[in-house]
Amino acid sequence: MKIKIKEMPIEKVLVRPMGIHRSPVRSTWIFRLLLKLLSIQDLRATHFTYREIGMERLGKGEPCLVLMNHSSFIDLKIAATILYPRPFNTVCTSDGFVGKNWLMRAIGCIPTRKFVTDMALVRDMLYAVKDLKSSVLLFPEASYSFDGTATPLPDSLGKCLKILGVPVVMIRTYGAFARDPLYNNLKLRKVDVSADMEYLLSPEEIQEKSAGELNEAIQERFGFDNFRWQQENGIRIAEDFRADCLNRVLYKCPHCGTEGQMLGQGSRISCGSCGKAYELTEYGYMEAVEGETEFEHIPDWYRWERESVRRELEQGSYLLDVAVDICVMVDTKSVYRVGKGRLRHTAAGFHLTGCDGKLDYVQKPGASYSLYADYYWYEVGDVICIGNGDLLYYCFPTEGGDVVAKTRLATEELYKMGRRDGGRRAAGRRASDKMLDRAAGIG
């Protein structure tokens, strides 16, 4: 799927009127049916099946909050199929509305900006469940998994559950990541997909628990490892392209420590510096072609990369400084390509400059707990997205090798490091709670 991009000088983009906020609409039965019908072909190809667990507790017309793990582009098709005919609004990234605003709203989508404080979002979700009597589908991870394990969840999730006051249901998929991992350039593998839809929490249970306890309960349910699932269930992936572009995730050689020289091609990934190569087996293990296998499990390799990034941050040696092509989003008519620049990321946060000196944007480390980073974004390229409630800057690195995953890891670790002090962490939670209360109109 592609996105509409228009060339425009940044000074003209910045004076364009921003989109007016609109309340979500309840999708009509015809759009719900259409979504289900459009999902049939892909789901049939995966021999899709699902189970319902405890769903008899949810009333037929009772709105609920549906939390779903985010594995691949098939996720919405799964939800549209197993939730049918229940009306639901889907929280999705605002760039998904570009060029098709009317359609996205008609099918019940609620726009939000990933990892940016969005006070209107909770208000929109509350409007959907209370006024529209519609359920809300939310992907709380906000981003696809890079290494097949769960990505961080927002600390505000428990508070959001208490504000909405509706039952919580979880959809958990199996095989969706193995079929279409983000790093693999949209190349589909022959893997069966299934899902569980489970009633998790009643309004009474939500009321009884604190926001912190709810966060812990949801975090526990969102713990998963897709490569371990493949291994334990003997899922064979025989496609000869299964390691293509795996270097996007495994960007650092565990043998010589060189970064940005890994190349995933065919069923192997190798280091251009020391020459060591690894085979991604048909059952999801890594095996060195010669010598020691440092990490046979991809999430362990990725975890080691995270630890390496954290050490760099603690030692003060971490630095991202790359040339980028820059696009900007201010409305849903188009994404605007505004020119070239330079993106710098240090322990002090992000600093984006460019467009012949007309762009100078700074983002502090505490701005977000994670980073909107993607591979092959709308078939344009690998992207790092930063910004605020007014503007989003989509930065496409043109040098430096595979820097997207490392930048996301650094963003997450910087945020954790900034929350070491207990007093600051508590103050941040209180500020977040007040913001959510204001957004919901209850404080």
C-alpha positions as CSV (number, residue, x, y, z in Angstrom):
1,M,0.0,0.0,0.0
2,K,1.3,3.4,-1.0
3,I,0.7,6.9,0.3
4,K,0.1,10.2,-1.5
5,I,3.3,12.4,-1.4
6,K,3.5,15.9,-2.8
7,E,6.6,18.1,-3.2
8,M,6.2,21.5,-1.4
9,P,8.6,24.0,0.2
10,I,8.4,23.8,4.0
11,E,7.4,27.5,4.3
12,K,4.3,26.7,2.4
13,V,3.6,23.6,4.3
14,L,3.8,25.4,7.6
15,V,1.1,27.9,6.7
16,R,-1.4,25.3,5.6
17,P,-4.4,25.0,7.8
18,M,-4.3,22.0,10.0
19,G,-7.1,19.4,9.9
20,I,-10.2,20.1,12.1
21,H,-10.9,17.6,14.8
22,R,-14.0,15.5,14.1
23,S,-15.7,13.1,16.4
24,P,-15.7,9.5,15.3
25,V,-18.7,8.0,13.6
26,R,-20.3,4.6,14.1
27,S,-19.6,2.4,11.1
28,T,-22.7,1.2,9.2
29,W,-23.5,-2.5,8.7
30,I,-22.6,-2.3,5.0
31,F,-19.0,-1.1,5.8
32,R,-18.6,-3.8,8.5
33,L,-19.8,-6.4,6.0
34,L,-17.5,-5.0,3.3
35,L,-14.5,-5.2,5.6
36,K,-15.3,-8.8,6.4
37,L,-15.7,-9.7,2.7
38,L,-12.5,-8.1,1.7
39,S,-10.7,-10.1,4.4
40,I,-11.9,-13.5,3.2
41,Q,-9.2,-14.1,0.5
42,D,-6.2,-13.5,2.8
43,L,-7.6,-15.3,5.7
44,R,-8.6,-18.3,3.6
45,A,-5.0,-18.4,2.3
46,T,-3.8,-18.8,5.9
47,H,-6.4,-21.4,6.9
48,F,-7.5,-18.9,9.6
49,T,-9.3,-20.2,12.7
50,Y,-10.1,-18.7,16.0
51,R,-11.3,-19.5,19.5
52,E,-13.6,-17.5,21.8
53,I,-12.7,-17.7,25.5
54,G,-15.2,-16.4,28.1
55,M,-16.9,-14.2,25.5
56,E,-20.3,-15.3,26.7
57,R,-19.7,-12.7,29.5
58,L,-20.0,-9.9,26.9
59,G,-23.5,-8.8,26.1
60,K,-24.5,-8.9,22.4
61,G,-24.9,-5.1,22.2
62,E,-22.5,-4.2,25.0
63,P,-19.6,-1.9,23.9
64,C,-16.1,-3.1,24.9
65,L,-12.5,-2.1,24.5
66,V,-10.7,-4.7,22.3
67,L,-6.9,-4.8,22.9
68,M,-5.0,-6.6,20.1
69,N,-1.3,-7.4,19.6
70,H,0.2,-5.9,16.5
71,S,2.0,-8.4,14.4
72,S,1.4,-7.6,10.7
73,F,-0.9,-6.0,8.1
74,I,-3.4,-8.9,8.4
75,D,-4.4,-7.8,12.0
76,L,-7.3,-5.6,10.9
77,K,-8.6,-8.3,8.6
78,I,-8.6,-10.7,11.6
79,A,-10.4,-8.2,13.8
80,A,-13.0,-7.4,11.1
81,T,-13.8,-11.0,10.8
82,I,-14.1,-12.2,14.3
83,L,-15.8,-9.1,15.7
84,Y,-18.4,-9.1,13.0
85,P,-21.2,-8.0,13.2
86,R,-20.4,-6.0,16.3
87,P,-19.8,-2.3,15.5
88,F,-16.4,-1.1,16.4
89,N,-14.1,1.9,15.9
90,T,-10.4,1.3,15.2
91,V,-7.7,3.6,16.6
92,C,-5.1,3.9,13.9
93,T,-2.2,6.2,12.9
94,S,-3.2,9.5,11.3
95,D,-1.0,8.9,8.2
96,G,-3.4,6.1,7.4
97,F,-6.0,8.8,6.6
98,V,-3.9,10.5,3.9
99,G,-5.8,10.6,0.6
100,K,-8.7,8.6,2.0
101,N,-10.0,10.6,5.0
102,W,-13.7,10.0,4.2
103,L,-13.3,6.3,3.8
104,M,-11.3,5.8,7.0
105,R,-13.9,7.7,9.0
106,A,-16.8,5.9,7.3
107,I,-15.4,2.5,8.5
108,G,-15.1,3.9,12.0
109,C,-11.4,4.7,12.3
110,I,-10.1,7.1,14.9
111,P,-6.9,8.9,14.0
112,T,-4.0,9.4,16.4
113,R,-0.3,10.3,16.2
114,K,2.0,7.5,17.4
115,F,3.9,8.2,20.6
116,V,2.7,11.8,20.7
117,T,0.5,13.0,23.6
118,D,-3.0,13.0,22.1
119,M,-5.5,14.5,24.5
120,A,-8.3,14.1,22.0
121,L,-7.9,10.4,21.6
122,V,-9.3,9.3,25.0
123,R,-12.2,11.7,24.5
124,D,-12.9,10.1,21.1
125,M,-12.7,6.6,22.6
126,L,-15.1,7.6,25.4
127,Y,-17.5,9.2,22.8
128,A,-17.4,5.9,20.8
129,V,-18.3,3.6,23.7
130,K,-20.7,5.9,25.5
131,D,-22.5,7.9,22.8
132,L,-22.1,5.7,19.7
133,K,-22.5,2.4,21.7
134,S,-19.6,1.1,19.6
135,S,-16.7,-1.0,20.7
136,V,-13.1,0.3,20.3
137,L,-10.3,-1.7,18.8
138,L,-6.9,-0.5,20.1
139,F,-3.4,-1.8,19.3
140,P,-1.7,-0.6,22.6
141,E,1.8,-1.4,21.3
142,A,1.2,1.2,18.6
143,S,4.0,-0.2,16.5
144,Y,4.7,-3.5,14.8
145,S,7.2,-5.8,16.6
146,F,10.7,-5.8,15.0
147,D,12.0,-9.0,16.6
148,G,8.8,-10.8,17.2
149,T,8.4,-10.0,20.9
150,A,6.1,-7.5,22.6
151,T,6.9,-3.8,22.3
152,P,6.4,-1.4,25.2
153,L,3.0,-0.4,26.4
154,P,2.0,3.1,27.6
155,D,1.9,3.7,31.3
156,S,-1.4,5.5,30.8
157,L,-3.2,2.3,29.6
158,G,-4.5,1.4,33.0
159,K,-5.9,4.9,33.6
160,C,-7.6,4.7,30.2
161,L,-9.3,1.5,31.1
162,K,-10.7,3.1,34.2
163,I,-12.0,6.1,32.3
164,L,-13.7,4.1,29.7
165,G,-15.3,1.8,32.2
166,V,-16.3,-0.9,29.7
167,P,-15.3,-4.6,29.5
168,V,-11.9,-5.4,28.1
169,V,-11.4,-8.1,25.4
170,M,-8.1,-9.3,24.0
171,I,-7.4,-10.6,20.5
172,R,-4.1,-12.5,20.4
173,T,-2.8,-13.8,17.1
174,Y,-0.6,-16.7,16.3
175,G,1.3,-17.1,13.0
176,A,0.6,-13.5,11.7
177,F,4.2,-12.4,12.4
178,A,5.7,-15.6,11.0
179,R,3.7,-15.1,7.8
180,D,4.6,-11.4,7.3
181,P,7.4,-10.1,9.6
182,L,8.0,-6.4,9.1
183,Y,11.6,-6.7,8.2
184,N,10.9,-8.9,5.2
185,N,9.6,-6.3,2.7
186,L,6.0,-7.5,2.6
187,K,7.0,-10.9,1.3
188,L,4.4,-13.4,2.5
189,R,5.3,-16.9,3.8
190,K,3.0,-19.9,3.8
191,V,2.0,-20.0,7.5
192,D,-1.3,-20.8,9.0
193,V,-2.8,-18.0,11.2
194,S,-5.1,-18.3,14.2
195,A,-6.3,-16.1,17.0
196,D,-7.8,-16.2,20.5
197,M,-10.5,-13.7,21.5
198,E,-10.8,-13.6,25.3
199,Y,-12.8,-11.7,27.8
200,L,-10.3,-10.2,30.1
201,L,-11.9,-7.7,32.5
202,S,-15.3,-6.7,33.5
203,P,-16.2,-3.1,34.4
204,E,-16.4,-4.2,38.1
205,E,-13.0,-5.8,38.0
206,I,-11.5,-2.7,36.4
207,Q,-13.1,-0.6,39.1
208,E,-11.6,-2.8,41.9
209,K,-8.0,-2.5,40.5
210,S,-5.7,0.4,40.6
211,A,-4.4,1.8,37.3
212,G,-1.0,0.3,38.1
213,E,-2.5,-3.1,38.7
214,L,-4.3,-2.9,35.4
215,N,-1.1,-2.0,33.7
216,E,0.6,-5.1,35.2
217,A,-2.2,-7.4,34.2
218,I,-2.2,-6.2,30.6
219,Q,1.6,-6.2,30.4
220,E,1.5,-9.9,31.4
221,R,-1.0,-10.8,28.8
222,F,1.0,-9.0,26.1
223,G,4.1,-11.0,26.7
224,F,4.9,-13.1,23.7
225,D,7.7,-14.4,21.5
226,N,6.8,-15.3,17.9
227,F,10.1,-17.0,17.1
228,R,9.7,-19.2,20.3
229,W,6.2,-20.0,19.2
230,Q,7.4,-21.1,15.8
231,Q,10.1,-23.3,17.4
232,E,7.9,-24.9,20.0
233,N,5.2,-25.6,17.5
234,G,7.5,-26.9,14.8
235,I,6.3,-24.4,12.3
236,R,8.4,-24.8,9.1
237,I,9.1,-21.7,7.0
238,A,10.8,-23.0,3.9
239,E,10.8,-19.8,1.7
240,D,14.3,-19.1,0.5
241,F,13.8,-15.3,1.2
242,R,13.1,-15.8,4.9
243,A,16.3,-13.8,5.9
244,D,16.0,-11.1,3.3
245,C,16.5,-7.7,5.0
246,L,16.9,-9.3,8.5
247,N,19.8,-6.9,8.9
248,R,17.2,-4.2,9.6
249,V,16.7,-6.0,13.0
250,L,20.1,-7.7,13.5
251,Y,22.2,-4.7,12.5
252,K,25.2,-5.5,14.7
253,C,27.6,-8.4,14.3
254,P,27.9,-10.4,17.5
255,H,31.3,-11.7,16.4
256,C,33.2,-8.5,15.6
257,G,30.8,-5.9,16.9
258,T,30.6,-3.9,13.7
259,E,27.3,-2.1,13.0
260,G,25.6,-1.4,9.7
261,Q,27.6,-4.0,7.8
262,M,25.1,-6.9,8.1
263,L,23.3,-8.2,5.0
264,G,20.3,-10.5,5.1
265,Q,19.9,-12.3,1.9
266,G,18.1,-15.5,1.0
267,S,18.2,-17.7,4.2
268,R,21.4,-16.2,5.6
269,I,22.7,-13.0,7.2
270,S,26.4,-12.2,7.1
271,C,28.8,-9.5,8.2
272,G,30.5,-7.4,5.5
273,S,33.3,-6.6,8.0
274,C,34.4,-9.9,9.4
275,G,32.6,-12.2,6.9
276,K,30.9,-14.4,9.5
277,A,27.6,-15.8,8.3
278,Y,24.5,-17.2,10.0
279,E,21.7,-19.4,8.6
280,L,18.1,-18.7,9.6
281,T,16.8,-22.3,9.7
282,E,13.4,-23.3,8.6
283,Y,12.3,-23.6,12.2
284,G,13.4,-20.1,13.3
285,Y,16.8,-20.7,14.8
286,M,20.0,-18.9,14.0
287,E,23.0,-21.2,13.2
288,A,26.6,-20.0,12.4
289,V,27.8,-21.3,9.1
290,E,31.2,-21.8,10.7
291,G,32.3,-21.4,14.3
292,E,30.3,-20.5,17.4
293,T,26.7,-19.5,17.3
294,E,26.5,-16.5,19.6
295,F,22.7,-16.2,19.5
296,E,20.5,-19.0,18.2
297,H,17.4,-17.0,19.1
298,I,16.7,-13.7,17.2
299,P,15.1,-11.9,20.2
300,D,18.3,-12.8,22.3
301,W,20.4,-11.1,19.6
302,Y,18.1,-8.1,19.5
303,R,18.2,-7.9,23.4
304,W,22.0,-7.9,23.2
305,E,21.8,-5.0,20.8
306,R,19.5,-3.2,23.3
307,E,22.0,-3.8,26.1
308,S,24.8,-2.5,23.8
309,V,22.9,0.7,23.1
310,R,22.2,1.2,26.8
311,R,26.0,0.9,27.6
312,E,26.7,3.5,24.9
313,L,24.2,5.9,26.5
314,E,25.6,5.4,29.9
315,Q,29.1,5.9,28.7
316,G,28.1,9.0,26.7
317,S,29.3,7.5,23.3
318,Y,25.9,7.0,21.7
319,L,25.3,9.1,18.6
320,L,23.1,9.1,15.5
321,D,24.0,11.7,12.9
322,V,22.7,10.9,9.4
323,A,21.5,12.7,6.3
324,V,17.8,12.3,5.8
325,D,15.1,13.0,3.2
326,I,12.2,14.8,5.1
327,C,8.5,14.6,4.7
328,V,6.0,16.5,6.9
329,M,2.4,15.8,7.7
330,V,0.0,18.6,8.7
331,D,-3.3,17.4,7.2
332,T,-4.7,14.3,5.6
333,K,-4.6,15.6,2.0
334,S,-1.0,14.5,1.5
335,V,2.3,13.9,3.1
336,Y,4.6,16.7,1.9
337,R,8.2,16.2,0.9
338,V,10.0,19.3,2.0
339,G,13.6,18.6,1.3
340,K,16.8,17.2,2.8
341,G,18.3,17.6,6.2
342,R,20.2,16.0,9.0
343,L,18.9,14.0,12.0
344,R,21.0,13.9,15.1
345,H,20.1,11.8,18.2
346,T,22.0,11.9,21.4
347,A,21.3,11.5,25.1
348,A,19.9,15.1,24.8
349,G,17.2,13.9,22.4
350,F,16.5,14.5,18.7
351,H,17.7,17.5,16.7
352,L,16.4,17.7,13.1
353,T,17.7,20.5,10.8
354,G,17.4,21.0,7.1
355,C,15.5,22.6,4.2
356,D,18.3,25.2,3.7
357,G,18.2,26.3,7.3
358,K,14.4,26.7,7.4
359,L,13.9,23.7,9.7
360,D,15.2,23.4,13.2
361,Y,13.3,21.0,15.5
362,V,14.3,19.6,18.9
363,Q,12.6,16.8,20.8
364,K,13.6,15.9,24.3
365,P,14.1,12.3,25.5
366,G,11.1,12.5,27.9
367,A,8.7,13.3,25.0
368,S,7.8,9.6,24.4
369,Y,8.5,6.2,25.8
370,S,9.1,4.8,22.3
371,L,9.6,5.9,18.7
372,Y,7.5,5.7,15.6
373,A,9.9,3.8,13.4
374,D,9.1,1.6,10.5
375,Y,10.6,-0.5,7.7
376,Y,9.5,0.1,4.1
377,W,7.0,2.7,5.2
378,Y,4.2,2.8,2.6
379,E,6.8,1.4,0.2
380,V,8.8,4.6,0.4
381,G,11.6,3.5,2.7
382,D,12.7,2.9,6.3
383,V,11.6,5.8,8.4
384,I,12.1,7.5,11.8
385,C,9.2,9.8,12.7
386,I,9.3,12.5,15.4
387,G,7.1,15.5,16.1
388,N,4.3,16.7,18.2
389,G,0.6,17.3,18.2
390,D,0.9,19.9,15.4
391,L,3.6,18.5,13.0
392,L,5.1,15.1,12.3
393,Y,8.5,14.8,10.6
394,Y,9.1,11.6,8.6
395,C,12.9,11.2,8.3
396,F,14.2,8.7,5.7
397,P,17.9,8.0,6.4
398,T,20.1,8.1,3.2
399,E,23.3,7.0,4.9
400,G,24.7,5.1,7.9
401,G,23.3,1.6,7.2
402,D,20.5,0.2,9.2
403,V,19.9,2.8,11.9
404,V,16.2,2.6,12.5
405,A,16.1,-0.3,15.0
406,K,19.0,1.1,17.0
407,T,17.3,4.6,17.2
408,R,14.1,3.1,18.5
409,L,16.1,1.1,21.1
410,A,18.0,4.2,22.1
411,T,14.7,6.2,22.4
412,E,13.2,3.5,24.7
413,E,16.3,3.2,26.9
414,L,16.7,7.0,27.2
415,Y,13.1,7.2,28.4
416,K,13.8,4.5,31.0
417,M,16.9,6.2,32.2
418,G,15.1,9.5,32.5
419,R,12.6,7.8,34.8
420,R,15.1,6.3,37.2
421,D,14.4,8.9,39.9
422,G,11.3,7.8,41.8
423,G,10.0,11.3,42.4
424,R,10.2,12.2,38.7
425,R,8.4,9.0,37.8
426,A,5.6,9.6,40.2
427,A,5.3,13.2,39.1
428,G,5.1,12.1,35.4
429,R,2.3,9.6,36.3
430,R,0.4,12.3,38.1
431,A,0.8,14.7,35.1
432,S,-0.3,11.9,32.7
433,D,-3.3,11.1,34.9
434,K,-4.4,14.7,35.0
435,M,-4.0,15.0,31.2
436,L,-6.1,11.9,30.6
437,D,-8.8,13.3,33.0
438,R,-8.9,16.6,31.1
439,A,-9.0,14.7,27.8
440,A,-12.0,12.7,29.0
441,G,-13.7,15.8,30.4
442,I,-13.8,14.4,34.0
443,G,-11.4,16.7,35.7
